[in-house]
Amino acid sequence: MQDSIDDYLFFLKKRIDYHSRKSRNLASINPRASALHEQTASNHTQIVNWFVEFQKDPPLNRKKIDDLFSIDVLDIDNLDEDIRQELNLTDSDVSDAQIIELLDIAGRPLDLNQIIIGSSRKYDVKHKRNQLTARIHRLVTKGQVKVAGKGLYKLSSKAEEPEIIMETVDDLIDI
């Protein structure tokens, strides 16, 4: 992911150089075109600055793209009591969500000891090692967690990355 961001930043910096150079070259010949190139360079600079700042201090708990139908088992307190009672959520669902959130917060693979400690500190939940191993195995089977080494577990790519649908301009315009 970082390589992609660096590639895009490199591309944007090249575009800034190009538009700045064009702006200087056109300043005396075509002031309007020069101003447009300068504005484009300025817009690209703002994007680069935003990405640089974001990389310095990324938010710890970025929410995935909200979906009207999604359920965050750990964040249903904002729903009315009668709606919460109608949801078919089990203690197992909550435990799974807690493990996934711990792996997301860590941003790196964790072993069973770290998951046990994290669960105790964050959720005040005391897991038994055998039960936790079985729960993680079920999460691996579901594809939400994957094995990152001997005794290490991390989020699978589909659990950590939201699905983003990119539309082209042609898709947005009815012809």
Biotite code that builds the C-alpha atoms (Angstrom):
import biotite.structure as struc

atoms = struc.array([
    struc.Atom([0.000, 0.000, 0.000], chain_id="A", res_id=1, res_name="MET", atom_name="CA", element="C"),
    struc.Atom([2.791, 2.414, 0.929], chain_id="A", res_id=2, res_name="GLN", atom_name="CA", element="C"),
    struc.Atom([4.491, 1.789, -2.425], chain_id="A", res_id=3, res_name="ASP", atom_name="CA", element="C"),
    struc.Atom([1.312, 2.808, -4.217], chain_id="A", res_id=4, res_name="SER", atom_name="CA", element="C"),
    struc.Atom([1.014, 6.013, -2.206], chain_id="A", res_id=5, res_name="ILE", atom_name="CA", element="C"),
    struc.Atom([4.652, 6.866, -2.892], chain_id="A", res_id=6, res_name="ASP", atom_name="CA", element="C"),
    struc.Atom([4.113, 6.190, -6.604], chain_id="A", res_id=7, res_name="ASP", atom_name="CA", element="C"),
    struc.Atom([1.091, 8.507, -6.681], chain_id="A", res_id=8, res_name="TYR", atom_name="CA", element="C"),
    struc.Atom([2.958, 11.202, -4.776], chain_id="A", res_id=9, res_name="LEU", atom_name="CA", element="C"),
    struc.Atom([5.863, 10.937, -7.212], chain_id="A", res_id=10, res_name="PHE", atom_name="CA", element="C"),
    struc.Atom([3.411, 11.255, -10.117], chain_id="A", res_id=11, res_name="PHE", atom_name="CA", element="C"),
    struc.Atom([1.702, 14.274, -8.565], chain_id="A", res_id=12, res_name="LEU", atom_name="CA", element="C"),
    struc.Atom([5.023, 15.989, -7.894], chain_id="A", res_id=13, res_name="LYS", atom_name="CA", element="C"),
    struc.Atom([5.990, 15.504, -11.540], chain_id="A", res_id=14, res_name="LYS", atom_name="CA", element="C"),
    struc.Atom([2.637, 17.040, -12.572], chain_id="A", res_id=15, res_name="ARG", atom_name="CA", element="C"),
    struc.Atom([3.275, 19.995, -10.225], chain_id="A", res_id=16, res_name="ILE", atom_name="CA", element="C"),
    struc.Atom([6.659, 20.573, -11.875], chain_id="A", res_id=17, res_name="ASP", atom_name="CA", element="C"),
    struc.Atom([5.084, 20.341, -15.346], chain_id="A", res_id=18, res_name="TYR", atom_name="CA", element="C"),
    struc.Atom([2.244, 22.775, -14.624], chain_id="A", res_id=19, res_name="HIS", atom_name="CA", element="C"),
    struc.Atom([4.539, 25.218, -12.817], chain_id="A", res_id=20, res_name="SER", atom_name="CA", element="C"),
    struc.Atom([6.937, 25.179, -15.769], chain_id="A", res_id=21, res_name="ARG", atom_name="CA", element="C"),
    struc.Atom([4.046, 25.672, -18.246], chain_id="A", res_id=22, res_name="LYS", atom_name="CA", element="C"),
    struc.Atom([2.717, 28.537, -16.145], chain_id="A", res_id=23, res_name="SER", atom_name="CA", element="C"),
    struc.Atom([6.074, 30.325, -16.205], chain_id="A", res_id=24, res_name="ARG", atom_name="CA", element="C"),
    struc.Atom([6.477, 29.758, -19.968], chain_id="A", res_id=25, res_name="ASN", atom_name="CA", element="C"),
    struc.Atom([2.985, 31.046, -20.784], chain_id="A", res_id=26, res_name="LEU", atom_name="CA", element="C"),
    struc.Atom([2.971, 34.001, -18.366], chain_id="A", res_id=27, res_name="ALA", atom_name="CA", element="C"),
    struc.Atom([3.841, 36.610, -21.001], chain_id="A", res_id=28, res_name="SER", atom_name="CA", element="C"),
    struc.Atom([2.197, 34.892, -24.002], chain_id="A", res_id=29, res_name="ILE", atom_name="CA", element="C"),
    struc.Atom([-1.137, 33.730, -22.581], chain_id="A", res_id=30, res_name="ASN", atom_name="CA", element="C"),
    struc.Atom([-1.852, 34.920, -19.009], chain_id="A", res_id=31, res_name="PRO", atom_name="CA", element="C"),
    struc.Atom([-5.175, 33.026, -18.824], chain_id="A", res_id=32, res_name="ARG", atom_name="CA", element="C"),
    struc.Atom([-3.555, 29.672, -19.708], chain_id="A", res_id=33, res_name="ALA", atom_name="CA", element="C"),
    struc.Atom([-0.718, 30.472, -17.320], chain_id="A", res_id=34, res_name="SER", atom_name="CA", element="C"),
    struc.Atom([-3.205, 31.064, -14.499], chain_id="A", res_id=35, res_name="ALA", atom_name="CA", element="C"),
    struc.Atom([-4.961, 27.762, -15.222], chain_id="A", res_id=36, res_name="LEU", atom_name="CA", element="C"),
    struc.Atom([-1.661, 25.863, -15.078], chain_id="A", res_id=37, res_name="HIS", atom_name="CA", element="C"),
    struc.Atom([-0.768, 27.651, -11.838], chain_id="A", res_id=38, res_name="GLU", atom_name="CA", element="C"),
    struc.Atom([-4.153, 26.715, -10.328], chain_id="A", res_id=39, res_name="GLN", atom_name="CA", element="C"),
    struc.Atom([-3.678, 23.063, -11.338], chain_id="A", res_id=40, res_name="THR", atom_name="CA", element="C"),
    struc.Atom([-0.200, 23.037, -9.774], chain_id="A", res_id=41, res_name="ALA", atom_name="CA", element="C"),
    struc.Atom([-1.668, 24.557, -6.606], chain_id="A", res_id=42, res_name="SER", atom_name="CA", element="C"),
    struc.Atom([-4.434, 21.922, -6.442], chain_id="A", res_id=43, res_name="ASN", atom_name="CA", element="C"),
    struc.Atom([-1.911, 19.118, -6.891], chain_id="A", res_id=44, res_name="HIS", atom_name="CA", element="C"),
    struc.Atom([0.274, 20.662, -4.165], chain_id="A", res_id=45, res_name="THR", atom_name="CA", element="C"),
    struc.Atom([-2.659, 20.658, -1.746], chain_id="A", res_id=46, res_name="GLN", atom_name="CA", element="C"),
    struc.Atom([-3.269, 16.961, -2.441], chain_id="A", res_id=47, res_name="ILE", atom_name="CA", element="C"),
    struc.Atom([0.410, 16.111, -1.914], chain_id="A", res_id=48, res_name="VAL", atom_name="CA", element="C"),
    struc.Atom([0.494, 18.099, 1.348], chain_id="A", res_id=49, res_name="ASN", atom_name="CA", element="C"),
    struc.Atom([-2.643, 16.332, 2.596], chain_id="A", res_id=50, res_name="TRP", atom_name="CA", element="C"),
    struc.Atom([-1.138, 12.891, 1.899], chain_id="A", res_id=51, res_name="PHE", atom_name="CA", element="C"),
    struc.Atom([2.150, 13.839, 3.569], chain_id="A", res_id=52, res_name="VAL", atom_name="CA", element="C"),
    struc.Atom([0.329, 15.055, 6.707], chain_id="A", res_id=53, res_name="GLU", atom_name="CA", element="C"),
    struc.Atom([-1.908, 11.988, 6.695], chain_id="A", res_id=54, res_name="PHE", atom_name="CA", element="C"),
    struc.Atom([1.132, 9.690, 6.577], chain_id="A", res_id=55, res_name="GLN", atom_name="CA", element="C"),
    struc.Atom([2.712, 11.514, 9.533], chain_id="A", res_id=56, res_name="LYS", atom_name="CA", element="C"),
    struc.Atom([-0.373, 11.145, 11.750], chain_id="A", res_id=57, res_name="ASP", atom_name="CA", element="C"),
    struc.Atom([-2.882, 8.608, 10.435], chain_id="A", res_id=58, res_name="PRO", atom_name="CA", element="C"),
    struc.Atom([-6.056, 8.163, 12.460], chain_id="A", res_id=59, res_name="PRO", atom_name="CA", element="C"),
    struc.Atom([-5.813, 5.058, 14.639], chain_id="A", res_id=60, res_name="LEU", atom_name="CA", element="C"),
    struc.Atom([-9.313, 3.782, 14.268], chain_id="A", res_id=61, res_name="ASN", atom_name="CA", element="C"),
    struc.Atom([-10.410, 4.783, 10.810], chain_id="A", res_id=62, res_name="ARG", atom_name="CA", element="C"),
    struc.Atom([-13.904, 3.544, 10.154], chain_id="A", res_id=63, res_name="LYS", atom_name="CA", element="C"),
    struc.Atom([-14.472, 1.563, 7.018], chain_id="A", res_id=64, res_name="LYS", atom_name="CA", element="C"),
    struc.Atom([-16.830, 2.994, 4.441], chain_id="A", res_id=65, res_name="ILE", atom_name="CA", element="C"),
    struc.Atom([-20.185, 3.147, 6.154], chain_id="A", res_id=66, res_name="ASP", atom_name="CA", element="C"),
    struc.Atom([-22.907, 1.118, 4.574], chain_id="A", res_id=67, res_name="ASP", atom_name="CA", element="C"),
    struc.Atom([-26.584, 1.472, 5.264], chain_id="A", res_id=68, res_name="LEU", atom_name="CA", element="C"),
    struc.Atom([-26.863, -2.249, 5.998], chain_id="A", res_id=69, res_name="PHE", atom_name="CA", element="C"),
    struc.Atom([-23.637, -2.862, 7.917], chain_id="A", res_id=70, res_name="SER", atom_name="CA", element="C"),
    struc.Atom([-23.622, -3.903, 11.535], chain_id="A", res_id=71, res_name="ILE", atom_name="CA", element="C"),
    struc.Atom([-20.696, -3.094, 13.787], chain_id="A", res_id=72, res_name="ASP", atom_name="CA", element="C"),
    struc.Atom([-21.322, -5.510, 16.634], chain_id="A", res_id=73, res_name="VAL", atom_name="CA", element="C"),
    struc.Atom([-19.155, -3.408, 18.940], chain_id="A", res_id=74, res_name="LEU", atom_name="CA", element="C"),
    struc.Atom([-21.014, -0.184, 18.145], chain_id="A", res_id=75, res_name="ASP", atom_name="CA", element="C"),
    struc.Atom([-24.740, -0.825, 18.364], chain_id="A", res_id=76, res_name="ILE", atom_name="CA", element="C"),
    struc.Atom([-25.309, 1.376, 21.417], chain_id="A", res_id=77, res_name="ASP", atom_name="CA", element="C"),
    struc.Atom([-26.659, 4.160, 19.191], chain_id="A", res_id=78, res_name="ASN", atom_name="CA", element="C"),
    struc.Atom([-29.558, 1.914, 18.115], chain_id="A", res_id=79, res_name="LEU", atom_name="CA", element="C"),
    struc.Atom([-32.858, 1.869, 19.993], chain_id="A", res_id=80, res_name="ASP", atom_name="CA", element="C"),
    struc.Atom([-33.272, -0.878, 22.600], chain_id="A", res_id=81, res_name="GLU", atom_name="CA", element="C"),
    struc.Atom([-36.102, -2.560, 20.679], chain_id="A", res_id=82, res_name="ASP", atom_name="CA", element="C"),
    struc.Atom([-33.954, -2.735, 17.529], chain_id="A", res_id=83, res_name="ILE", atom_name="CA", element="C"),
    struc.Atom([-31.010, -4.182, 19.478], chain_id="A", res_id=84, res_name="ARG", atom_name="CA", element="C"),
    struc.Atom([-33.274, -6.907, 20.844], chain_id="A", res_id=85, res_name="GLN", atom_name="CA", element="C"),
    struc.Atom([-34.386, -7.797, 17.313], chain_id="A", res_id=86, res_name="GLU", atom_name="CA", element="C"),
    struc.Atom([-30.818, -8.283, 16.092], chain_id="A", res_id=87, res_name="LEU", atom_name="CA", element="C"),
    struc.Atom([-29.641, -11.857, 16.049], chain_id="A", res_id=88, res_name="ASN", atom_name="CA", element="C"),
    struc.Atom([-26.224, -11.235, 17.608], chain_id="A", res_id=89, res_name="LEU", atom_name="CA", element="C"),
    struc.Atom([-24.569, -13.837, 19.812], chain_id="A", res_id=90, res_name="THR", atom_name="CA", element="C"),
    struc.Atom([-21.728, -13.625, 22.305], chain_id="A", res_id=91, res_name="ASP", atom_name="CA", element="C"),
    struc.Atom([-19.667, -15.410, 19.662], chain_id="A", res_id=92, res_name="SER", atom_name="CA", element="C"),
    struc.Atom([-20.303, -12.556, 17.207], chain_id="A", res_id=93, res_name="ASP", atom_name="CA", element="C"),
    struc.Atom([-19.131, -10.052, 19.816], chain_id="A", res_id=94, res_name="VAL", atom_name="CA", element="C"),
    struc.Atom([-15.988, -12.061, 20.613], chain_id="A", res_id=95, res_name="SER", atom_name="CA", element="C"),
    struc.Atom([-15.156, -12.385, 16.918], chain_id="A", res_id=96, res_name="ASP", atom_name="CA", element="C"),
    struc.Atom([-15.592, -8.639, 16.429], chain_id="A", res_id=97, res_name="ALA", atom_name="CA", element="C"),
    struc.Atom([-13.370, -7.914, 19.425], chain_id="A", res_id=98, res_name="GLN", atom_name="CA", element="C"),
    struc.Atom([-10.562, -10.106, 18.072], chain_id="A", res_id=99, res_name="ILE", atom_name="CA", element="C"),
    struc.Atom([-10.824, -8.503, 14.640], chain_id="A", res_id=100, res_name="ILE", atom_name="CA", element="C"),
    struc.Atom([-10.762, -5.025, 16.184], chain_id="A", res_id=101, res_name="GLU", atom_name="CA", element="C"),
    struc.Atom([-7.675, -5.902, 18.257], chain_id="A", res_id=102, res_name="LEU", atom_name="CA", element="C"),
    struc.Atom([-5.870, -7.065, 15.109], chain_id="A", res_id=103, res_name="LEU", atom_name="CA", element="C"),
    struc.Atom([-6.995, -3.886, 13.318], chain_id="A", res_id=104, res_name="ASP", atom_name="CA", element="C"),
    struc.Atom([-5.800, -1.643, 16.153], chain_id="A", res_id=105, res_name="ILE", atom_name="CA", element="C"),
    struc.Atom([-2.438, -3.421, 16.332], chain_id="A", res_id=106, res_name="ALA", atom_name="CA", element="C"),
    struc.Atom([-1.890, -3.125, 12.594], chain_id="A", res_id=107, res_name="GLY", atom_name="CA", element="C"),
    struc.Atom([0.476, -6.065, 12.792], chain_id="A", res_id=108, res_name="ARG", atom_name="CA", element="C"),
    struc.Atom([0.316, -9.797, 13.475], chain_id="A", res_id=109, res_name="PRO", atom_name="CA", element="C"),
    struc.Atom([-0.430, -10.781, 17.069], chain_id="A", res_id=110, res_name="LEU", atom_name="CA", element="C"),
    struc.Atom([0.134, -14.034, 18.931], chain_id="A", res_id=111, res_name="ASP", atom_name="CA", element="C"),
    struc.Atom([-2.328, -15.637, 21.355], chain_id="A", res_id=112, res_name="LEU", atom_name="CA", element="C"),
    struc.Atom([-0.678, -14.048, 24.407], chain_id="A", res_id=113, res_name="ASN", atom_name="CA", element="C"),
    struc.Atom([-1.053, -10.570, 22.924], chain_id="A", res_id=114, res_name="GLN", atom_name="CA", element="C"),
    struc.Atom([-4.690, -11.205, 21.981], chain_id="A", res_id=115, res_name="ILE", atom_name="CA", element="C"),
    struc.Atom([-5.423, -12.482, 25.507], chain_id="A", res_id=116, res_name="ILE", atom_name="CA", element="C"),
    struc.Atom([-3.775, -9.410, 27.046], chain_id="A", res_id=117, res_name="ILE", atom_name="CA", element="C"),
    struc.Atom([-5.465, -7.020, 24.597], chain_id="A", res_id=118, res_name="GLY", atom_name="CA", element="C"),
    struc.Atom([-8.890, -8.567, 25.234], chain_id="A", res_id=119, res_name="SER", atom_name="CA", element="C"),
    struc.Atom([-8.410, -8.259, 28.966], chain_id="A", res_id=120, res_name="SER", atom_name="CA", element="C"),
    struc.Atom([-7.210, -4.648, 28.836], chain_id="A", res_id=121, res_name="ARG", atom_name="CA", element="C"),
    struc.Atom([-9.608, -3.289, 26.219], chain_id="A", res_id=122, res_name="LYS", atom_name="CA", element="C"),
    struc.Atom([-12.779, -5.329, 26.759], chain_id="A", res_id=123, res_name="TYR", atom_name="CA", element="C"),
    struc.Atom([-12.251, -6.780, 30.265], chain_id="A", res_id=124, res_name="ASP", atom_name="CA", element="C"),
    struc.Atom([-12.727, -10.255, 28.743], chain_id="A", res_id=125, res_name="VAL", atom_name="CA", element="C"),
    struc.Atom([-10.737, -13.247, 29.988], chain_id="A", res_id=126, res_name="LYS", atom_name="CA", element="C"),
    struc.Atom([-10.266, -15.835, 27.243], chain_id="A", res_id=127, res_name="HIS", atom_name="CA", element="C"),
    struc.Atom([-9.242, -19.414, 27.857], chain_id="A", res_id=128, res_name="LYS", atom_name="CA", element="C"),
    struc.Atom([-6.359, -20.303, 25.559], chain_id="A", res_id=129, res_name="ARG", atom_name="CA", element="C"),
    struc.Atom([-8.021, -23.381, 24.003], chain_id="A", res_id=130, res_name="ASN", atom_name="CA", element="C"),
    struc.Atom([-11.299, -21.559, 23.348], chain_id="A", res_id=131, res_name="GLN", atom_name="CA", element="C"),
    struc.Atom([-9.453, -18.573, 21.855], chain_id="A", res_id=132, res_name="LEU", atom_name="CA", element="C"),
    struc.Atom([-7.477, -20.894, 19.574], chain_id="A", res_id=133, res_name="THR", atom_name="CA", element="C"),
    struc.Atom([-10.708, -22.480, 18.360], chain_id="A", res_id=134, res_name="ALA", atom_name="CA", element="C"),
    struc.Atom([-12.324, -19.051, 17.829], chain_id="A", res_id=135, res_name="ARG", atom_name="CA", element="C"),
    struc.Atom([-9.348, -17.803, 15.809], chain_id="A", res_id=136, res_name="ILE", atom_name="CA", element="C"),
    struc.Atom([-9.377, -21.027, 13.778], chain_id="A", res_id=137, res_name="HIS", atom_name="CA", element="C"),
    struc.Atom([-13.048, -20.323, 12.908], chain_id="A", res_id=138, res_name="ARG", atom_name="CA", element="C"),
    struc.Atom([-12.113, -16.768, 11.883], chain_id="A", res_id=139, res_name="LEU", atom_name="CA", element="C"),
    struc.Atom([-9.339, -18.188, 9.680], chain_id="A", res_id=140, res_name="VAL", atom_name="CA", element="C"),
    struc.Atom([-11.847, -20.608, 8.139], chain_id="A", res_id=141, res_name="THR", atom_name="CA", element="C"),
    struc.Atom([-14.253, -17.711, 7.462], chain_id="A", res_id=142, res_name="LYS", atom_name="CA", element="C"),
    struc.Atom([-11.415, -15.794, 5.794], chain_id="A", res_id=143, res_name="GLY", atom_name="CA", element="C"),
    struc.Atom([-11.485, -12.859, 8.211], chain_id="A", res_id=144, res_name="GLN", atom_name="CA", element="C"),
    struc.Atom([-8.123, -13.684, 9.804], chain_id="A", res_id=145, res_name="VAL", atom_name="CA", element="C"),
    struc.Atom([-5.110, -15.414, 8.351], chain_id="A", res_id=146, res_name="LYS", atom_name="CA", element="C"),
    struc.Atom([-2.059, -17.097, 9.775], chain_id="A", res_id=147, res_name="VAL", atom_name="CA", element="C"),
    struc.Atom([0.975, -14.839, 9.539], chain_id="A", res_id=148, res_name="ALA", atom_name="CA", element="C"),
    struc.Atom([3.531, -17.288, 10.900], chain_id="A", res_id=149, res_name="GLY", atom_name="CA", element="C"),
    struc.Atom([3.817, -19.869, 13.623], chain_id="A", res_id=150, res_name="LYS", atom_name="CA", element="C"),
    struc.Atom([1.343, -18.746, 16.273], chain_id="A", res_id=151, res_name="GLY", atom_name="CA", element="C"),
    struc.Atom([0.830, -15.330, 14.658], chain_id="A", res_id=152, res_name="LEU", atom_name="CA", element="C"),
    struc.Atom([-2.447, -14.045, 13.270], chain_id="A", res_id=153, res_name="TYR", atom_name="CA", element="C"),
    struc.Atom([-3.356, -10.986, 11.244], chain_id="A", res_id=154, res_name="LYS", atom_name="CA", element="C"),
    struc.Atom([-6.371, -9.586, 9.448], chain_id="A", res_id=155, res_name="LEU", atom_name="CA", element="C"),
    struc.Atom([-6.958, -11.008, 6.029], chain_id="A", res_id=156, res_name="SER", atom_name="CA", element="C"),
    struc.Atom([-6.898, -8.424, 3.257], chain_id="A", res_id=157, res_name="SER", atom_name="CA", element="C"),
    struc.Atom([-10.663, -8.640, 2.749], chain_id="A", res_id=158, res_name="LYS", atom_name="CA", element="C"),
    struc.Atom([-11.293, -7.898, 6.452], chain_id="A", res_id=159, res_name="ALA", atom_name="CA", element="C"),
    struc.Atom([-8.926, -4.927, 6.638], chain_id="A", res_id=160, res_name="GLU", atom_name="CA", element="C"),
    struc.Atom([-9.693, -3.214, 3.347], chain_id="A", res_id=161, res_name="GLU", atom_name="CA", element="C"),
    struc.Atom([-13.152, -1.873, 2.609], chain_id="A", res_id=162, res_name="PRO", atom_name="CA", element="C"),
    struc.Atom([-14.633, -2.651, -0.772], chain_id="A", res_id=163, res_name="GLU", atom_name="CA", element="C"),
    struc.Atom([-14.469, 0.509, -2.849], chain_id="A", res_id=164, res_name="ILE", atom_name="CA", element="C"),
    struc.Atom([-16.379, 0.703, -6.070], chain_id="A", res_id=165, res_name="ILE", atom_name="CA", element="C"),
    struc.Atom([-14.808, 3.040, -8.591], chain_id="A", res_id=166, res_name="MET", atom_name="CA", element="C"),
    struc.Atom([-17.067, 4.429, -11.273], chain_id="A", res_id=167, res_name="GLU", atom_name="CA", element="C"),
    struc.Atom([-15.894, 6.070, -14.442], chain_id="A", res_id=168, res_name="THR", atom_name="CA", element="C"),
    struc.Atom([-17.291, 9.338, -15.691], chain_id="A", res_id=169, res_name="VAL", atom_name="CA", element="C"),
    struc.Atom([-19.127, 7.436, -18.442], chain_id="A", res_id=170, res_name="ASP", atom_name="CA", element="C"),
    struc.Atom([-20.894, 5.347, -15.801], chain_id="A", res_id=171, res_name="ASP", atom_name="CA", element="C"),
    struc.Atom([-22.099, 8.477, -14.018], chain_id="A", res_id=172, res_name="LEU", atom_name="CA", element="C"),
    struc.Atom([-23.416, 10.236, -17.119], chain_id="A", res_id=173, res_name="ILE", atom_name="CA", element="C"),
    struc.Atom([-26.591, 8.980, -18.759], chain_id="A", res_id=174, res_name="ASP", atom_name="CA", element="C"),
    struc.Atom([-26.137, 9.297, -22.481], chain_id="A", res_id=175, res_name="ILE", atom_name="CA", element="C"),
])
